[in-house]
Amino acid sequence: MRHLNKLALAACLLLSYGIALGQTGQGLPSPAFHWKCPSADSALNFHPATTAPLLFDSIPYAEDYTVVVVYKPVVDTEATVWQLVFADSIGRGLTTERILSDSTAIRFAEHTDRKPVIHTLRQSAPDSSSAYASLSVGDGNIKVSEVLYFNHRLGNAVLRRVQSILAIRYGITLGPVDYIGVNGHRVWQHRLDSAVFHHRITGIGSDTSLHQLCSRSEMDGSVVTLSADSLPQGAYLLIGDNDAPLTFLQEASDIETLARQWRVQSSGTEDVAFSLAFDTRSIPVPTDSLVLLLDGGIILPSVVTANEVRFNNLWLSSDTCTFTLARGAFLWQLAQSGSKGAKGHSGKEYDEHEKVSIFNSQFSLYPNPTTGHFNIEVSGARQVQVTIYNLQGKVIATYGDNNRDHYCFEGSLPTGNTYFATIATESGSQTIKLIVK
C-alpha cells in the first residue's frame, strides 16, 4: 500500500479543497479531512481518479463521524472502499460488498458493488476510544476521486446536499430523490411527472461548491454530454432519461423517433445557452439524418463526426422541458426551412407582430401561442396555401385562397400541443412553430 504524505498532505488538501465544499454560512459544512484527487490515470466524469491505494495518517478522532467516498469499481471482485484503523487494531470501514465492523450503530447509504457510487457511512460511539492510526482508501480495484471525513454525524438534510453536489460533479445517479443545491434549494425535483426520467442524471452548475461546465453520466448506457460556455452563479441544469432503449420507433411513413427521451430541469438557467452531444456509436442510424426535438422545436445538428452528433447554442423556453432524437426527410426539411419561434433555434421567443419574409412576400401569424384561433396576414402574394402539421408530420389542416391579405384560422386544434404552420406562396414557403395553449 502506497503511503502518501502525512500531516503536510492533509493540511495542503484541507487548504486547497476545504473552501470548495463551502464554509459556514455557505450551505455546506467543511470536512475535518478532505482529499480530492489532483491527478491520476483515470477519471470519473472528466474528474481525475486514482486506482492506487491511499493511506492518510492523523485523522481527527471522533465518537460520531461520517465518511463519504466517491469511487467506481475496476473489477467485479470485492474491493476495499475505505477503512479506519485504530491504535488497538480495531478496524471500521466498508468494502464493495459488506461492512468492516462489529458495531451495530452503523448507517450507510447508496451501497452497490458494480456501479460508480457515492458511498456514505455514519457511525456513532465506536467500540474503541483510542486515536485513529490511519484512514486507508482503495486496494487498487476501485477508482477513487474524493474522500470526505467529518468528525461528527451529518444530519439527513446536510448529507443530501453533500451527496447531491458530488453526484452532479461525478455523474453518479442517486436514488429516486430530490437533488439539493448548496443553499438548500432543489435543483432536480423527483416528482410524479418526472419520476420516469430519473436515470443517468447528468448536470452542470455554478455555485460556491461547484463550477462544472461539462458533464456526462458515468452510469451504463449513457450517450449524452451536456456543456455550456458559462453559467451565472447559483445556476444548475440537469437532465435525466426515461431508461427506454436506444432504438427508433416509427411515428409516420417518413419519421422515426428515438424511444429514449430526456427531461431537462433548470434552476436559474433560462437565459443560458448550452450544448448537447450524443455518442452515436450506440444509436443505429446514419448520423447525418438526425435532428433534435427540444421543447417542440426541430433543430439541425451543428457538428457531425463519425462518433458524435452535437447541437450547439440551445435555449430553454421553460424550466422543465423534454428532448429526444428523430430522423426523417420531413423533419429535416422543416428544420432547414428555418422554422421561426422555437427558442431552441434562435434564443428568443416568437414575436407575434414580427414580419417574416418569403422572397417578395411578407406574412405574420398571431397570436402565438394561441388558444386555437389565429390570424395570418400576407402582403405581396397572389396565392397563399397554409398547412398545419403535428410533430409526427401528419397534416392536421390545410386551407388557402388567392388575392387576399388576411386569413383567419378558426378550426379546432387540441390544446397543450405544438404544431408547425407552413405558409406557401408563389415565391416560396416558410414554417413557423405554433403553440396551442
Backbone hydrogen bonds, N-H to C=O, Kabsch-Sander energy under -0.5 kcal/mol:
donor,donor_aa,acceptor,acceptor_aa,energy
4,L,2,R,-0.7
4,L,55,L,-0.9
10,A,6,K,-2.4
11,A,7,L,-2.9
12,C,8,A,-2.5
13,L,9,L,-2.7
14,L,10,A,-2.3
15,L,11,A,-2.4
16,S,12,C,-2.4
17,Y,13,L,-2.9
18,G,14,L,-2.1
21,L,17,Y,-0.8
21,L,18,G,-0.7
22,G,19,I,-1.9
26,Q,23,Q,-2.5
32,A,149,Y,-1.3
33,F,149,Y,-2.0
35,W,147,V,-2.8
37,C,145,S,-2.5
42,S,49,A,-1.3
44,L,47,H,-3.1
47,H,44,L,-1.8
49,A,42,S,-2.3
50,T,144,V,-2.5
54,L,137,V,-2.8
56,F,135,L,-2.9
58,S,133,A,-0.5
65,Y,123,Q,-2.1
66,T,150,F,-2.1
67,V,121,L,-2.5
68,V,148,L,-2.7
69,V,119,H,-2.4
70,V,146,E,-2.5
71,Y,69,V,-0.6
71,Y,117,V,-2.2
72,K,143,K,-1.7
74,V,141,N,-3.3
75,V,141,N,-1.0
81,V,79,A,-0.5
81,V,94,L,-1.8
82,W,94,L,-1.6
83,Q,136,S,-2.4
84,L,92,R,-4.1
85,V,134,S,-2.8
86,F,90,I,-1.5
87,A,131,A,-1.6
89,S,86,F,-1.9
91,G,89,S,-0.5
92,R,84,L,-2.3
93,G,100,L,-1.1
94,L,82,W,-2.1
95,T,98,R,-3.0
96,T,79,A,-2.3
100,L,93,G,-3.1
101,S,99,I,-1.1
106,I,104,T,-0.9
107,R,122,R,-2.4
109,A,120,T,-1.7
117,V,71,Y,-2.7
119,H,69,V,-3.1
119,H,117,V,-0.7
120,T,109,A,-1.3
120,T,118,I,-0.5
121,L,67,V,-2.3
122,R,107,R,-3.4
123,Q,65,Y,-2.4
124,S,105,A,-1.5
133,A,85,V,-4.0
134,S,85,V,-1.5
135,L,56,F,-3.1
136,S,83,Q,-2.9
137,V,54,L,-2.3
138,G,81,V,-1.5
143,K,72,K,-3.5
144,V,50,T,-2.8
144,V,142,I,-0.6
145,S,70,V,-2.4
146,E,70,V,-1.0
147,V,35,W,-3.1
148,L,68,V,-2.9
149,Y,33,F,-3.0
150,F,66,T,-3.0
154,L,152,H,-0.7
159,L,155,G,-2.7
160,R,156,N,-2.3
161,R,157,A,-1.4
162,V,158,V,-2.2
163,Q,159,L,-2.9
164,S,160,R,-2.4
165,I,161,R,-2.2
166,L,162,V,-2.1
167,A,163,Q,-2.6
168,I,164,S,-2.3
169,R,165,I,-2.4
170,Y,166,L,-2.5
171,G,167,A,-0.9
172,I,167,A,-1.7
177,V,175,G,-2.6
179,Y,188,W,-2.5
181,G,185,H,-3.7
184,G,181,G,-1.7
187,V,179,Y,-2.4
188,W,179,Y,-1.4
190,H,188,W,-0.6
191,R,189,Q,-1.1
194,S,191,R,-1.5
195,A,191,R,-1.5
197,F,194,S,-1.6
198,H,195,A,-1.6
199,H,197,F,-1.9
199,H,241,D,-0.5
202,T,239,I,-2.7
204,I,237,L,-2.4
205,G,212,Q,-1.7
206,S,235,A,-2.2
207,D,210,L,-4.2
210,L,207,D,-0.8
212,Q,205,G,-2.9
215,S,226,L,-2.7
217,S,224,V,-0.6
218,E,171,G,-3.0
222,S,219,M,-1.2
225,T,277,A,-2.4
226,L,215,S,-2.8
227,S,275,S,-1.9
228,A,213,L,-2.1
234,G,206,S,-3.2
235,A,206,S,-0.6
235,A,232,P,-1.9
236,Y,267,S,-1.8
237,L,204,I,-2.5
238,L,265,Q,-2.6
239,I,202,T,-2.8
240,G,263,R,-1.6
241,D,199,H,-2.6
242,N,261,Q,-1.8
247,T,245,P,-1.7
249,L,257,T,-3.0
251,E,249,L,-0.6
251,E,255,I,-2.3
252,A,255,I,-1.7
255,I,252,A,-0.8
256,E,327,R,-2.6
257,T,249,L,-2.4
258,L,325,L,-2.9
259,A,247,T,-3.1
260,R,245,P,-0.7
262,W,323,F,-2.7
263,R,240,G,-2.9
264,V,321,C,-3.7
265,Q,238,L,-2.8
266,S,319,D,-2.3
267,S,236,Y,-2.6
272,V,269,T,-1.8
274,F,314,L,-1.8
275,S,227,S,-2.9
276,L,311,F,-2.2
277,A,225,T,-2.3
278,F,309,V,-2.9
279,D,223,V,-2.8
280,T,278,F,-1.0
280,T,307,N,-1.5
281,R,307,N,-0.6
282,S,279,D,-1.0
283,I,280,T,-1.1
285,V,283,I,-2.1
289,S,286,P,-1.6
290,L,287,T,-1.0
291,V,326,A,-2.7
292,L,299,I,-2.6
293,L,324,T,-2.8
294,L,292,L,-0.8
294,L,297,G,-1.8
295,D,293,L,-0.5
295,D,322,T,-2.2
297,G,294,L,-2.4
299,I,292,L,-2.4
299,I,297,G,-0.5
302,S,310,R,-2.9
303,V,310,R,-1.8
305,T,308,E,-3.1
309,V,278,F,-1.9
310,R,303,V,-2.9
311,F,276,L,-2.8
312,N,310,R,-0.5
314,L,274,F,-2.9
316,L,270,E,-0.5
321,C,264,V,-1.6
323,F,262,W,-2.2
324,T,293,L,-1.4
326,A,291,V,-2.2
327,R,256,E,-2.5
328,G,289,S,-0.7
332,W,328,G,-2.3
333,Q,329,A,-2.5
334,L,330,F,-2.4
335,A,331,L,-2.5
336,Q,332,W,-2.3
337,S,333,Q,-1.7
338,G,335,A,-1.2
339,S,334,L,-0.9
340,K,431,T,-1.8
343,K,341,G,-0.7
345,H,342,A,-2.1
346,S,342,A,-1.5
347,G,343,K,-1.8
350,Y,341,G,-0.7
352,E,350,Y,-0.6
354,E,351,D,-2.0
356,V,363,F,-2.8
358,I,361,S,-2.9
361,S,358,I,-2.4
362,Q,379,S,-2.4
363,F,356,V,-2.2
364,S,377,E,-1.9
366,Y,375,N,-2.3
370,T,435,I,-2.9
374,F,409,F,-1.5
375,N,366,Y,-3.9
376,I,407,Y,-3.4
377,E,364,S,-2.5
378,V,405,D,-1.9
379,S,362,Q,-2.7
384,V,401,D,-2.1
385,Q,424,A,-2.4
386,V,399,Y,-3.5
387,T,422,T,-2.1
388,I,397,A,-3.3
389,Y,387,T,-0.5
389,Y,420,F,-2.9
390,N,394,K,-1.9
393,G,390,N,-1.9
396,I,388,I,-3.5
396,I,394,K,-0.5
397,A,388,I,-1.3
399,Y,386,V,-2.4
401,D,384,V,-1.4
403,N,382,R,-3.3
407,Y,376,I,-3.1
409,F,374,F,-2.7
409,F,407,Y,-0.5
410,E,408,C,-0.6
413,L,411,G,-0.6
416,G,436,V,-1.7
417,N,414,P,-0.5
417,N,436,V,-0.9
419,Y,434,L,-3.2
420,F,389,Y,-2.3
421,A,432,I,-2.8
422,T,387,T,-2.8
422,T,420,F,-0.6
423,I,421,A,-0.6
423,I,430,Q,-2.8
424,A,385,Q,-3.0
424,A,422,T,-0.6
425,T,428,G,-3.3
426,E,383,Q,-0.6
428,G,425,T,-0.7
430,Q,423,I,-1.7
432,I,421,A,-2.3
433,K,340,K,-2.8
434,L,419,Y,-3.0
435,I,433,K,-0.5
436,V,417,N,-2.5
436,V,434,L,-0.5
437,K,370,T,-3.0
437,K,435,I,-0.6
